[in-house]
Amino acid sequence: MQNINLLLLSARFLISVPLLIAGIYLLVKKEFKTLVLASASVLFVNILSEITKALIPENRPFVGNSGNPGIWLPFGNGSFFSGHTGTLFALGALFWFRNKALSLMCFIFGIIVGVLRVIIKVHYPVDIVGGAVIGVLIGFLVVRFSEVRPLRGRTSN
């Protein structure tokens, strides 16, 4: 029974470890722009995750098989894609260009959290892979658009 509780807690809250480490690191190093970009990435991934869960009516693996393993379901039982995995992979992609150690930490935790979420039956493997792919795309898009410079106004003679 304790192993199940440990799995549930890990699958739900292990995401907090890299988020806290990255946040503290960015604050200490005064990398406020990167912190804002990271926050925007997390927000965008999670909004998109909830939208896809509402639009793609694939029930989670536990639905019809067993009770809710202790997860919060804000908009129903949609499964695709994993917001936890997407979040960590978006941060991993974002940090790839700024800090490889933070990036690798996020990718490793993303894999671990994704596997745990399959084990506790709140996601299918495709939800984890989808979250990873979408997360990386969002991370790269945030980096790309953050580097776009505004057009300069014309100067008159």
C-alpha positions, 0 to 999 in steps of 0.5 A: 500500500505504501508503494502505491501511495509513493507512486501516486505522490511521485507521479503528481508532485515530482514535477515540482522538483525541477520547477523549484530548482530552475526557478531558484537558479534563475532568480539567484542568477537574476535571469529574469527574462528566462524566468518570464519565458519559462513561466510563459512556456509552462502556462501555454503548455498547460492551457493547450493541454486542457484544450486538447483534453476537452477536444479529444474525448479519449478517457484516461486509462483508469476510467471504467477500470478502477477509481480515480487514482487521486488526480485533479480533473478540471475539465473531464477525463480527457487524456491527451496530452500529458501537461506534466510531461509537456511542461518539463519538456518545454522547459528542457527545450527552452533551457537548451539554449541557455543552460544545458544542465537545467535542460537535461534535468528537465528532460530526465524528470520529464521522462520519469514523471511521464513513466510514473503517470503511465504506471498509475494509469492516468495517461497512455504512453502516446499521451506522454510522447505527445506531451514531450513533442508538443512541449519541445515545440512550444519551448523552441517556439517561445525561444524563437519568438522571444528573439524576434526584434521589433521593426525599427521605425523609418527615419526621415531625412 
